[in-house]
Amino acid sequence: MSDPQQNPYIEFKHVHKAFGDRVVLEDVSFVVMPGETVAILGRSGVGKSVSLHHIMGFLKPDSGRVIVAYEDITDYKEGDLERIRKKVTMVFQNGALFDSLTVGENVAFPLRERGDLDEAQIYQIVDGLLDMVGVKSMRESLPADLSTGMKRSVAIARALAAQPEAVLYDEPTTNVDPLMAQLLGDLIKKLKYQLKLTSVVVTHDMKLAQKVADRVIFLHEAKVVFYGTPDEMNRSDEQIVREFLELDSANIEQFRKGAEPPAEWPVAGM
């Protein structure tokens, strides 16, 4: 295994992916170093979530290589991918909670799968995780009783129960109110510093990216058009990046004034 201090934890090497005639990723290359948080930004349909699915091994590139947890997973079979998924977990946009289980039981699920903890130990860990993400009072609630933002907080707690090395977040602040978006951003930032997790955050939310990301990847028309720090992105001369930043700023100002967001408000997508 490679030295984690010297090598990327996640790396895309000239990745191409198309669905029929539609090219979603074209010659995409980037690295995520251990302990780093990288945000993937861009408009709807530019390949953001598709990138996460490649990291999880749910999709395979048409060409190029994908390295995850210091291993080239491009040609891995399901058995090897399951081993990688114990190190890298994903927080889905819809939360992907079990509807018939309470919040506490959802978070306990990966702990019970381990088979080496008794119930007292499991619920001690569950309470600690729910407290960490700010929803301990909802332990006995069902997912149907939760807001979208609370479901994502619970999904993050369940992801952490698996004791991963890396967490992938798919549009964590989409369809939540501004206060909840701020709280989720604060939570992701707290986990970054407290647990030293490697993280990839797919988002259209510049405010979130500025808060949590060490580096930003901007995708446009299936290609990486910017890769650098948030400060470098703010100074970028790339036209599509400038348009995105200006639109994001205008939308935030309109939202603060109580106006309806415009039709071109950036939305979640691939």
VOGU-3710 file (C-alpha; in Angstrom, 3 decimals, decimal comma):
1> msdpqqnpyi> 0,000/0,000/0,000  1,223/3,488/-0,817  2,351/5,954/1,843  -0,722/8,077/2,667  1,467/11,119/3,205  2,789/10,976/-0,343  -0,047/9,726/-2,542  -3,626/10,760/-3,342  -6,370/8,933/-1,488  -8,630/9,371/-4,537
11> efkhvhkafg> -7,493/10,036/-8,090  -9,111/10,268/-11,513  -6,701/9,687/-14,387  -8,069/10,850/-17,771  -11,540/9,447/-17,040  -14,069/9,320/-19,867  -17,722/8,323/-19,447  -20,627/8,485/-21,883  -24,204/7,254/-21,830  -24,975/6,542/-25,452
21> drvvledvsf> -24,135/9,673/-27,437  -24,074/11,862/-24,338  -20,571/12,467/-22,983  -20,725/13,097/-19,227  -17,024/13,046/-18,310  -14,316/13,856/-20,841  -10,644/13,434/-19,910  -11,311/14,277/-16,249  -8,272/14,194/-13,961  -7,949/15,298/-10,331
31> vvmpgetvai> -6,610/14,122/-6,980  -7,918/14,185/-3,416  -5,178/13,940/-0,816  -5,742/12,125/2,506  -7,586/14,355/4,975  -8,487/16,850/2,238  -11,987/18,079/1,358  -12,591/18,658/-2,351  -15,801/20,182/-3,703  -17,049/19,353/-7,190
41> lgrsgvgksv> -19,022/22,294/-8,578  -20,968/22,909/-11,766  -24,409/23,260/-13,285  -26,927/20,455/-13,548  -25,930/17,514/-15,719  -22,175/18,137/-15,895  -21,097/14,860/-14,290  -20,846/15,784/-10,600  -22,816/12,883/-9,142  -21,515/10,560/-11,859
51> slhhimgflk> -18,035/11,264/-10,493  -19,128/10,096/-7,032  -20,600/6,924/-8,509  -17,239/6,165/-10,108  -15,497/6,597/-6,755  -17,959/4,146/-5,168  -17,561/1,702/-8,054  -21,247/1,897/-8,995  -20,088/3,028/-12,464  -16,943/2,181/-14,396
61> pdsgrvivay> -15,173/4,563/-16,782  -15,204/3,921/-20,513  -11,496/4,741/-20,367  -9,078/6,100/-17,814  -8,341/4,918/-14,287  -9,986/5,503/-10,909  -7,921/5,161/-7,722  -9,707/4,960/-4,370  -8,149/4,260/-0,945  -4,772/4,082/-2,743
71> editdykegd> -5,999/1,200/-4,944  -6,825/1,154/-8,649  -10,462/0,024/-8,508  -11,187/0,423/-12,227  -11,364/-3,305/-12,947  -12,427/-4,496/-9,490  -15,202/-7,036/-9,145  -18,007/-6,554/-6,624  -16,230/-8,429/-3,835  -13,239/-6,100/-3,910
81> lerirkkvtm> -15,499/-3,064/-4,259  -17,379/-4,082/-1,097  -14,059/-4,035/0,735  -13,357/-0,513/-0,570  -16,858/0,634/0,415  -16,080/-0,204/4,031  -13,436/2,530/3,834  -15,378/5,003/1,673  -19,046/5,720/2,299  -21,555/7,959/0,556
91> vfqngalfds> -24,259/10,244/1,920  -26,935/10,190/-0,764  -29,014/13,242/-1,606  -32,238/11,544/-0,462  -30,599/10,209/2,708  -31,336/6,575/1,690  -32,589/5,789/5,203  -34,621/2,674/5,978  -38,195/3,953/6,278  -39,309/1,198/8,677
101> ltvgenvafp> -36,455/1,780/11,146  -36,214/4,560/13,689  -33,420/7,130/13,497  -31,472/5,247/16,163  -31,952/1,903/14,417  -30,807/3,389/11,105  -27,553/4,573/12,676  -27,156/1,270/14,565  -27,515/-0,776/11,371  -23,837/-0,725/10,254
111> lrergdldea> -22,742/-1,293/13,868  -24,905/-4,423/14,146  -23,533/-5,703/10,848  -20,059/-5,744/12,413  -21,187/-8,391/14,898  -18,617/-7,520/17,570  -20,606/-5,080/19,731  -23,312/-5,661/22,320  -26,481/-3,546/22,402  -25,231/-1,287/25,185
121> qiyqivdgll> -22,089/-0,479/23,202  -24,109/0,075/20,020  -26,480/2,563/21,611  -23,676/4,396/23,342  -22,073/4,924/19,930  -25,443/5,787/18,326  -26,179/8,424/20,966  -22,716/9,911/20,519  -23,099/10,123/16,742  -26,621/11,580/16,876
131> dmvgvksmre> -25,402/14,138/19,400  -22,480/14,999/17,120  -24,802/15,740/14,184  -27,371/17,534/16,343  -30,373/15,174/16,162  -30,093/13,097/19,354  -33,631/14,094/20,375  -34,981/12,396/17,225  -33,589/8,928/18,063  -37,004/7,252/18,334
141> slpadlstgm> -38,510/9,080/15,330  -39,104/7,502/11,927  -37,538/9,064/8,800  -41,002/10,143/7,619  -41,197/12,466/10,630  -37,980/14,286/9,722  -37,292/17,284/7,521  -35,001/16,869/4,516  -32,118/18,469/6,387  -32,585/16,243/9,444
151> krsvaiaral> -32,645/13,152/7,221  -29,275/14,192/5,812  -27,888/14,711/9,305  -29,032/11,190/10,245  -27,546/9,825/7,011  -24,221/11,430/7,941  -24,388/9,821/11,407  -25,090/6,431/9,845  -22,183/6,890/7,430  -19,869/7,705/10,347
161> aaqpeavlyd> -21,031/4,606/12,242  -19,178/2,523/9,661  -15,932/4,263/10,759  -14,944/5,201/7,190  -11,725/6,809/6,042  -13,595/8,948/3,505  -17,113/10,341/3,072  -18,746/11,436/-0,183  -21,585/13,975/0,032  -24,056/14,268/-2,861
171> epttnvdplm> -25,656/17,757/-2,858  -25,980/17,965/0,950  -27,648/21,411/0,970  -30,097/20,958/-1,915  -33,800/21,486/-1,063  -33,168/22,627/2,501  -33,783/26,076/3,973  -30,828/28,494/4,325  -30,482/27,903/8,088  -30,344/24,127/7,678
181> aqllgdlikk> -27,886/24,534/4,797  -25,660/26,548/7,117  -25,931/23,912/9,859  -25,073/21,083/7,444  -22,080/23,051/6,191  -20,930/23,624/9,760  -21,317/19,893/10,459  -19,257/18,850/7,424  -16,568/21,335/8,426  -16,573/20,060/12,029
191> lkyqlkltsv> -16,181/16,450/10,890  -13,324/17,478/8,616  -11,317/18,855/11,520  -12,410/16,500/14,305  -12,186/13,191/12,444  -9,614/14,125/9,755  -11,818/12,467/7,134  -11,064/12,636/3,436  -14,166/14,128/1,809  -15,636/14,872/-1,611
201> vvthdmklaq> -18,627/17,233/-1,681  -20,708/17,483/-4,835  -22,627/20,758/-4,740  -23,923/23,773/-6,642  -23,669/25,804/-3,417  -20,707/28,204/-3,568  -21,219/29,202/0,053  -20,820/25,568/1,123  -17,758/25,103/-1,088  -16,124/28,213/0,366
211> kvadrviflh> -16,810/26,949/3,891  -15,578/23,352/3,658  -13,341/22,861/0,618  -9,561/22,863/0,480  -9,795/22,674/-3,289  -12,545/22,991/-5,877  -13,131/21,183/-9,166  -15,402/23,028/-11,584  -16,977/20,877/-14,297  -18,429/22,343/-17,479
221> eakvvfygtp> -19,528/20,452/-20,573  -18,029/17,227/-19,169  -14,559/18,773/-18,642  -12,594/20,196/-15,729  -12,348/23,930/-16,448  -10,967/24,875/-13,025  -9,085/23,008/-10,281  -7,678/24,923/-7,327  -8,467/26,581/-4,007  -11,689/28,539/-3,416
231> demnrsdeqi> -9,665/31,774/-3,317  -8,060/30,936/-6,656  -11,511/30,211/-8,065  -12,737/33,639/-6,956  -9,878/35,154/-8,969  -10,322/32,891/-11,998  -10,653/34,488/-15,431  -12,480/31,452/-16,842  -15,719/32,854/-18,282  -18,061/30,059/-17,208
241> vrefleldsa> -16,623/30,176/-13,677  -17,172/33,940/-13,486  -20,762/33,533/-14,743  -21,435/30,837/-12,151  -20,035/32,955/-9,322  -21,979/36,041/-10,416  -25,234/34,080/-10,790  -24,738/32,471/-7,394  -24,166/35,870/-5,815  -27,246/37,344/-7,535
251> nieqfrkgae> -29,440/34,415/-6,462  -28,346/34,714/-2,838  -29,140/38,445/-2,853  -32,591/37,848/-4,373  -33,294/35,095/-1,838  -32,325/37,400/1,042  -34,798/39,976/-0,248  -37,575/37,389/-0,338  -37,846/37,194/-4,112  -38,564/33,967/-5,924
261> ppaewpvagm> -35,365/32,309/-7,192  -34,984/32,658/-10,963  -35,650/29,732/-13,272  -31,916/29,299/-13,888  -31,129/28,819/-10,184  -28,433/26,087/-10,216  -29,973/22,756/-9,276  -28,725/19,302/-8,385  -27,841/17,030/-11,233  -25,387/14,526/-12,538
//
